[in-house]
Amino acid sequence: MLSSWMMISKVRIIQIHTSRSRGLYEILALIVIFSQSVRKYQRWVVRCYKVAVEICVSYPSSLSKRNIMPPKKRNHAAAASSTSDPSKKHVCVTSADGQTGHLIAELLLTDEDYASKIGSLTLIAAHPHKCDDLKDIKMEDSEAEVPPVNVVTHHPGKVYELVSALKHAKTDVIFLIPPSSKDRLKLTREMIRATRDAGVKYVVLLSAAGADLAEKEKQPHLREFIDIEQLVLQTKGDLETEAGHSPCVIRAGFYAENLLLYNKQAQSTGKLPLPIGKDHKFAPVALGDVAQIAAMVITGEGPHGLDDNHRGQLITITGPTLCAGEELATAARDALNVKMEFEDITEEEAREILKAAEIDEAEKEYILEYYSLIKEGKTSYVSTHSFQLMMGQKPMQPTEFFQTYDEEFKPKSSPGKVINDLFVERAEHSGDDFPNVVATHFEQLFKDEDAFNEIQVLSVDSPPESIPSGSLVRFRGMVQATLSNDVYVLTFEHGDATRLGGWGLADKLEFYDGEIDHRDSNFKDRCSYWAVSVPGESAFIREALDGARPTSGTQDLGNSAGQATSSKEAIKSRPHKFPTASEHVGVQIKRSSQKTYTKNTFAFKPTEIVTFVGLFVIDGLGPPSIEDDEGKGPDLVPTINVIFTRQHPKTIAPFVYPLRLSTPSDEVYQASGHQSNSDSVSNDRAELVAWVAEEALGGDQLAAEWALIVAVARVYSRHPEILPPALTISSFPPPPKGAMTRPKPTLAHVLELMLPVTVFLDLPKNLSAWSEDAQAGPMSGSLNAEQQPKPTPHPIHFAPRSVDEDLHSGVLQLPPRTVLTILEAGVEEGMLSSQAVENLQTLRSVIRTQVLHYKYPFSAGRGFEFHTEFPCIVLCEGGKSGESLFLPDNEIILPLRAKTIDLGQTNDPYKSASDIKLPPAEKLDAFRRLICGALVGDAKVTQTVGKTLSDPKYIQADFVKERSESASKLSPITPDDLRLRMNVARLLALTYHESEVTEDIWNKMKTIEEARRSRLIAAVAE
């Protein structure tokens, strides 16, 4: 949301030229042009609030010696001059990837008056890709040239790189912006040292107003700016360097744009929540005003570098009006013509709101410290004299600020009202097809990903009880079951007009008063489903699709109510509908439209992953008229009246395959601009295998190699069967005994970090729980049936089953491409109940056939078949040949050969997720892009020439030769081995992001397969 800091009023970006004579200002231009960024960075949308005559005339005037010359209109003849003009300054702006630095850089490049004085602009940034848009920026309504831009990466600790960049650019002026980081002082000290060593003469520092009044113990982040000021000013007296001989310090007050952090609360509740007390005042300043002052000082000209009116100055700039909280709310009311009140909140409440802000933790602490400074009465002053002298006008008033950001603060229309207005507006389309009209309208409205991401998320982090009724929400879930269809009112007669029902509007009578005659109502069928949070969905996928979002508030279209819908106790969670004991959200889905995705299909399939977008309510389960024998109504459950839906790939978030052709914008899950070519894919893959081996498998790289191959397996064909091969890693050590709970293998934690959907199944623990009547069981690995189970809500069956016409989930009711990690190690003696035996049979069948049988009372035999697609990795102790005790003899058996296994140490195969040594964030991103990209790719055996297999018969000939050579060996090669090798070769190619099985891939497959067979033969012989 803080990208909205870039929504700076162009009243401050477009220069209003003025001159001063005898202390009086003569306004030569009165044009108010506001802009707001509706999406990514600066996509300026110009909005004219007043129509004025543009009088952009500039002429010389007699100014007193204390007056500051305003920017002159750029001489277009000079625009053609070379950027090597020695009279032009070579400017550097630090922290250009931040909001302030980015805006100032943009202003310097796009304002002709400023740009004409700049020979080149160097931008220093910790995240240089955030400055990419500045490299190709153009001036609006002008053919003038933009100064060349060079972006330099600030690598902490490498001061010599900064010195080299500053010298290479021949930097004259540096604008130092301390970064928003916990290491602000350290990083700024590096920049000051680089400035000194590079001999940059003119230094302008952006500091903080109020820092001199902050106490180091109470407001350490604020007080840091005083230390930074001292470091900058010290260089002026250093005779060993020319740096800093013409300094200037700009102290900016509290940015008014910080109020955007609370725009969701303003929209939903009509309140501005600030922890500043009721009577304490401050003067918020617009970031655009700060940018203008900075640009004026940077480009100022004088005999000593900077303008004599600027050099050596300590310029403090605040807003023009002191405001207490209620006065700020009054300004908002006057500007927006809506109800707005001030709410004094505690620091803890403010901290909670800031959790959702996309800013650095150090910046959050800075804001909280400034609030404390306000409460101490240390900000009750206004400092605008310098701004008025330099710019010829006052800084932006609070009312102007709220007018500029009116769309950010005004309450949004209720989504239900939007649908109703659409019905009235498009009366000719208000027939039976109107639900599809609504779906198309909202799909187009939220076609842009940034707009779609503004819709309120319904999830575990943003639960049903926190969301107001009537909100527009999005819920990404797995379809668990089809519920009974019901009838809803599409349209009905009310008075003399035809009114709209559907989406719960007629049931709630949201817009209509009086009696409704349903004799002329248009009734339609509606499909209903039960959907649950995606079982096993990885945290990095959730973060990529949902981001860090507040647990309450509004969404892009706002809410019709500001109160949460129901208490948690009143909402039925229905845990039997979820396959694991994990926390989740279950939702009743009611879909009026027959439009699913972009085609007319009517039904969702069980285990399908869908994002549902619609109106949220707490409603009765099933048709509205259903009552039980005691006359009680149905259970209240979270319900979404669906408007439109979105389909997902099997990786949930989209990934790119092959990586060498990708760009960061090709996928939702992005990784700091990381791109791969063929060599880097191989390097990343080798590092991934080594990391998995070291962290989870005792250093066994062959086991890590096979785990990676099996993890990307899929169903290639069912007729004939080409199913995911299952991997058994035998000789796997059992978990330590005596623990309160059986720990999860580290391999399961590692896979959760890499794959979109993974589920861990502890076979011994669960087998002890599955008796005929038990709801769950003890947490040990014993199979002793005499132990008393402890009731927990997770299901005790592997296969889903219908109970009283309600489909109960099973452990294996999971989305396609879920990778199962099954721990068999640690089994003890005991009896298996009949239910445990049935569960084992179900699991064996799924591994062998990739088919799961749902149990229905009216179904004969094994029930209805539903296809699955689960790559499986089994960890067992095994015998000499490595077979599992309970599961089928998997095609790929590999005895573990760890270097060392020490339980409780760094190479413990059961160490917790927090003990895993993670690679750097960028490398972890690369690992995810590699393996998740492989999940959506495909590799074929073609007849092309070159390094690919020029003739598929090559494989047959190679196999016949090898089979002949192995005929006399202990373990001869069989036709089944050929089928396995063909499958593995394709999977291996995927992990290298190759679109074809090449000879190189085929030979690599043979190498690892021969290594596996040799290890297995050796294990049997031991």
Secondary structure, 3 states (H helix, E strand, C coil): CHHHHHCCCHHHHCCCCEEEECCEEEECCCCCEEEEECCCCCCEEEEECCCCCCCCCCCCCCCCCCCCCCCCCCCCCHHHCCCCCCCCEEEEECCCCCHHHHHHHHHHHHCHHHHCCEEEEEEEECCHHHHHHHHCCCCCCCCCCCCCEEEEECCCCCHHHHHHHHHHCCCCEEEECCCCCCCHHHHHHHHHHHHHHHCCCEEEEEEECCHHHCCCCCCHHHHHHHHHHHHHHHHHHCCCCCCCCEEEEEEECCEHHHHHHHHHHHHHHCEEEECCCCCCCECCECHHHHHHHHHHHHHCCECCECCCCCCCCEEEECCCCCECHHHHHHHHHHHHCCCCEEEECCHHHHHHHHCCCCCCHHHHHHHHHHHHHHHCCCCCCCCCHHHHHHHCCCCCCHHHHHHHCHHHHCCCCCHHHHHHHHHHHCHHHCCCCHHHHHHHHHHHHCCCHHHHHCCEECCCCCCHHHCECCCEEEEEEEEEEECCCEEEEEEEEECCEEEECCCCHHHHCCCCCCCCEEEEEEEEEEEEEEEEECCCECHHHHHHHHCCCCCCCCCCCCCCCCCECCCHHHCCCCHHHCCCCCCCCEEEEEECCCCECCECCCCCCCCCEEEEEEEEEEEECCCCCCCCCCCCCCCEEEEEEEEEEEECCCCCCCCCCCHHHCCHHHCCCCCCCCCCCHHHHHHHHHHHHHHHHHHHCCCCHHHHHHHHHHHCCCCCEECCEECCCCEEEECCCCCCCCCCCCCCCHHHHHHHHHCCEEEEEEHHHHHCCCCCCCCCCCCCCCCCCCCCCCCCCCCCCCCCEEECCEEECCCCCCCCCCEEEEECCCCCCCCCCHHHHHHHHHHHHHHHHCEEEEECCCCCCCCEEEECCCCEEEECCCCCCCCCCCCCCCCEEEECCCCCCCCCCCCCCCCCHHHCCCCCHHHHHHHHHHHHHHHHCCCECCCCCCCECCCCHHHHHHHHHHHHHHCCCCCCCCHHHHHHHHHHHHHHHHHCCCCECEHHHHHHHHHHHHHHHHHHHHHHHC
